Amino acid sequence: MRAVVIHAAKDLRVEERASGTAGPGEVEVAVEAGGICGSDLHYYHHGGFGAVRLKEPMILGHEVAGRVTALGPGVDGIAVGDRVAVSPSRPCGACAFCLEGLPNQCLNMRFYGSAMPFPHIQGAFRERLVALASQCHKVADGVAIGEAALAEPFAVTLHAVARAGSLLDRRVLVTGCGPIGALAIIAARAHGAREIVATDVSDTVLAFAARIGADRTINVATDPDSLAAYGANKGSFDVQFEASGNAAAIRSGLDVLRPRGVLVQLGLGGDIAIPQNLVVAKEVDIRGTFRFHSEFALAVDFINRRRVDLKPLLTGSYPLEDAVTAFEVAGDRSRSMKVQLSF
């Protein structure tokens, strides 16, 4: 089979790799669509992120959906020919955190396309993928396979919503409107947010945020005063979803969160300074959010039942042999929102 393999920064190759065989409790999936994620782009442009570095060639990808082509022994509830979205989350189920009900914090997590452990966990940008049957969630008739492959990043934002607490009748600020920020807008609206304000430094991205449900958009590069106005009387927003990883976005969010507001950090970045006095005086909660687990099934259910429309996020699809072009386009925010590979 062919697979998309990263060897080093800017060294991405389509290579032949051996395909596996479904064992007990496993299925073989012919991958049909795979979304390029921010972490994939970090591997492509920089060879990793933070302390995580490539130490060996690795198949990229973890946002995939396809069609079941073979079943291993003991698989029930899935048939050959079923279309499925595949969760990349594979916790061990036996470590301390798994047993505490925190599978996303698993000490032995095998998450597709991750260079965190060594040997690296090979990813899902491949023509044939062998996965646990429990990872595979059926896709309803009429749902495009590209939309089904968006279940993974949508699950990330559903987990962020769970970390935030109830959004019913809440005023929400989303800072950073790339794919995760955009999906956070959709997730917040689906969970009852009363008002959603989105910020970014790109008018192109903000126009997209408005189309998918933001009540107001603010370009903080050209109009920072409009956001600052929300800081009057100790702040206006109940929840901030911070998806940029930018220190300025975090600071400005703390300024406009109301007392006992919640800042949920989605974006990855470096070390930053936190205004401790402001956090203390307003009793702000700062909460991290990392991956997901049970939320993947909910994401697929939302998509299957048409409770959300994720199709507008898909701005490009490229055949496997054009993987380098797809990665270049995916990294250009002026040209794309979510780019996928077609297998």
C-alpha positions, 0 to 999 in steps of 0.5 A: 500500500501507499502511505504519506511518510515524513522523514524530516522537516520539508521531507514528505514522501509517498512510499510503499509500506506493508499492509497489515492483516486484521486480527481478533477484534480488528478490522481493515479499513480502506482509507478514503479521506484524511484531514491534515491537522495542525500537528501534521503541519508542525511535523512537515514544516519544523520536524516536530513541535516543542520538545517532540522531534522526529527521530525516525520516518513516520506515517502522518495523519489521524483524521481519517474515514473510509470503508471496511474491507475485512473483519478479524475474528470476533468482530460484531456490529460492523460489516464489510462495506460499512463506512466508518470514521476511525478514532485515533485514540487508543489508550491502554485501558490498564494504566493509572489514568485509564483506570481513573476514567481519564483515557486521554491522559493514558500513560501508554497512549498509541495515538496515530501519527505521534512522535511523542514516544519512540519508536513513533506511533505510525499514522493513518495516512495510508491506503489500508489501515488495521484498527480495533473495531471499537475505534470504528464508528459507522457513518450514516448514508448521505454523509460525505466521507470527507465530512466524516473525517472531520469527526476527529477535530470536532471531537477535540472541541467537544472535549473542550466544551466538556472542560468548560462546563455548561454553555447554555445562555453563556457569552463565549469568546473564541480567539484564533479561528483556524480549523479548531477555532472554527469547530469551537464556534460550531460546538459552542453554538450546538451547546446553547451559547447565547453570543459568540465573538470570534477574534483573529488577525486575518479578515479572510478567516474571520469572514469564514467564522461569521458564516459558520455562526459567530455573532461578531468578528474582530480583527485584533490586529487592526481593531484591538479597541473593539475587543478591549471594550468588552473589558468594561465593568470587569469583563463580559464573557463567561468562557474563552476558547483560546485556539491560537496559542498566542500570548497576546490572545490569552492576555486579552482574553483574561482582560475581557472575561467576567469574574469567575469566567473560564479560559479553556486553552486549546492552542499550543504555544510556548511559555508565557507570562500570566497576570496573576493579580488579574486571575486572582482578583477575578477568580478566573479558571484556566483549564487545559484541554487535551485530545478526547476519547468518548467525545469521538462517538458524540462527534460522529453522532452529531454529524450523522444526525445533521445536528451540525454542518461541518461541510463548509470547513472543507476547502480542498481535497488532493489526491495522495500523490499530491500530498506535498502540494496539499500540505503547502496549501493547508499551511496557508491560512489565506487559501484554506481552512481544512485540507484533506487527502483523497485516497 
